[in-house]
Amino acid sequence: MGKDELGDIEWLVGCTSRERAAIRRRADLIDLPAGTVLIREGDRSRWFYALVNGDVSVTTDGNTVGRVAAGEPVNEVDVLRNEASAVTVTADTDVSVLVMGRREFLGMLDDTPGLARRLLTPHIPRVPATNRRPVLVPLPAA
């Protein structure tokens, strides 16, 4: 797959060029200066972002709790759940971001097979092997 204006967004790697083009049609690609607040803690999560270039800081109650780098999604779970954001996200550098409203984001997940799994799997907590229950598979009737 050739590189396009969406760059190397990791969760888009498995998408075909046709799927990437459909995703791009649903979204705006915008450039924002360093210091721009993309998401404010406590505000309703109406917008999904994916960093194409640059870095952002994630804070809660004024304390930095993480950073997001180019290629990573921002706010996907809160947008999916339609909940207020628990964090503030601020551009550390000039950034290019892919932006979608909630309706476009949900439509993207519905229309692109496997995308929801790639985008949301990192949010599923890992269960230590010692705590896993065996999966029981029924045997076919004889």
C-alpha positions in Angstrom: 0.0 0.0 0.0 1.4 3.4 -0.9 1.7 6.2 1.7 -1.0 8.8 1.5 -1.8 12.0 3.3 -2.8 10.0 6.4 0.8 9.0 6.9 1.6 5.9 9.0 -1.4 5.7 11.3 -0.9 2.3 12.8 -4.5 1.3 13.2 -5.1 2.0 9.5 -2.3 -0.4 8.4 -4.7 -3.2 7.7 -7.1 -1.1 5.6 -7.2 -1.2 1.9 -6.6 1.9 -0.1 -10.3 2.1 -0.8 -11.1 1.9 2.9 -8.5 4.6 3.7 -10.0 6.8 1.0 -13.5 6.3 2.5 -12.2 7.1 6.0 -10.5 10.2 4.6 -13.8 11.4 3.1 -15.5 11.2 6.5 -12.8 13.3 8.2 -11.1 16.6 8.1 -7.3 16.9 8.2 -6.4 20.0 10.0 -3.2 21.7 11.3 -3.1 23.2 14.8 -0.4 25.2 16.5 1.4 24.0 19.7 -0.6 24.9 22.8 -4.0 24.2 21.2 -6.4 22.3 23.5 -8.0 19.6 21.5 -10.1 18.1 24.4 -11.0 19.7 27.7 -11.6 17.5 30.8 -15.3 17.3 31.6 -16.5 18.4 28.2 -18.7 16.0 26.2 -16.7 13.9 23.8 -18.0 14.9 20.4 -14.8 14.6 18.3 -12.4 11.7 17.5 -8.9 12.6 16.7 -6.0 10.7 15.1 -2.6 12.3 15.2 -0.9 12.4 11.8 2.1 14.5 12.8 3.2 16.0 16.1 2.7 15.2 19.8 0.1 15.9 22.5 0.1 15.8 26.3 -2.7 14.2 28.2 -3.5 15.7 31.6 -6.1 15.1 34.4 -6.6 17.6 37.2 -3.6 19.5 35.8 -1.2 16.5 36.1 0.4 15.0 33.0 -0.7 11.3 32.8 0.6 10.5 29.3 1.6 11.6 25.8 0.2 10.6 22.4 2.5 10.5 19.3 1.9 10.6 15.6 -0.1 7.7 14.3 -2.1 7.2 17.5 -5.8 7.8 18.1 -7.2 10.2 20.7 -10.5 10.0 22.5 -11.9 7.0 20.7 -13.4 5.3 23.8 -15.1 8.4 25.1 -16.6 9.1 21.7 -17.7 5.5 21.4 -19.3 5.6 24.8 -20.7 9.2 24.3 -19.2 10.2 27.6 -17.5 13.3 29.0 -13.8 13.3 28.7 -11.8 12.5 31.8 -8.7 14.2 30.4 -7.4 17.4 28.7 -5.4 16.9 25.6 -3.1 19.7 24.5 -0.8 20.0 21.5 2.9 20.0 22.6 4.1 20.7 19.1 2.4 21.9 15.9 0.1 19.0 15.0 -1.8 17.6 12.0 -4.9 15.7 13.1 -7.6 13.7 11.4 -10.9 14.9 13.0 -14.3 13.2 12.9 -17.5 13.9 14.6 -19.2 11.1 16.5 -21.6 10.2 13.7 -18.7 9.9 11.2 -16.6 8.0 13.7 -19.3 5.4 14.3 -20.0 5.1 10.6 -16.3 4.5 10.0 -16.3 1.6 12.5 -19.5 0.2 11.0 -18.2 0.4 7.4 -14.7 -0.9 7.8 -14.4 -4.5 8.8 -11.8 -5.2 11.5 -11.1 -1.5 12.2 -13.0 -1.4 15.5 -10.9 -4.4 16.7 -7.6 -2.8 15.7 -8.6 0.6 17.2 -10.1 -0.6 20.5 -8.1 -3.8 21.4 -5.4 -1.8 23.1 -8.0 -0.7 25.7 -8.9 -4.2 26.7 -7.0 -5.1 29.9 -4.7 -8.1 29.7 -5.6 -11.0 32.1 -2.6 -12.9 33.5 -2.4 -16.4 32.2 -2.9 -17.8 35.7 -6.3 -16.1 36.0 -7.7 -17.1 32.7 -10.5 -19.6 32.6 -10.3 -22.4 30.0 -12.6 -21.9 27.0 -15.0 -24.8 26.6 -15.9 -25.7 23.1 -18.9 -28.0 22.6 -18.2 -31.1 20.6 -20.3 -31.8 17.5 -23.1 -34.3 18.0 -22.2 -37.8 16.8 
